[in-house]
Amino acid sequence: NMLKKAGIETNAILLSTRNNGFIKKDFAVSSQFNYVIAEVVLGENSMLIDATDRSLPMELLPTRDLNVEGLRVSDTYSSWVELGTKGTYSHSV
């Protein structure tokens, strides 16, 4: 909602985290989804973001989010979107 108020086009992406299991796309019901991230649309490009992990760069999703596909929900349509990242990240302790 904050992004929309700033004039940035966004969509909600409903997904099932890795711990929750895969979504049955042929018969998707709301109980299969347990998490929501945002898709930010900037012209021809879009980016999936999850602002819950401060240690990750903006363009990377946490590992728990990477579970094949999510359901894009906008004001006018819905469609499936592949969940993935465009960059790499490593963390050493």
Sequence and secondary structure as in RCSB ss.txt:
>XXXX:A:sequence
NMLKKAGIETNAILLSTRNNGFIKKDFAVSSQFNYVIAEVVLGENSMLIDATDRSLPMELLPTRDLNVEGLRVSD
TYSSWVELGTKGTYSHSV
>XXXX:A:secstr
 HHHHTT EEEEEEE  GGG    GGG  GGG  EEEEEEEETTEEEEE TT TTS TT   GGG SSEEEEE S
S EEEEE   SS      
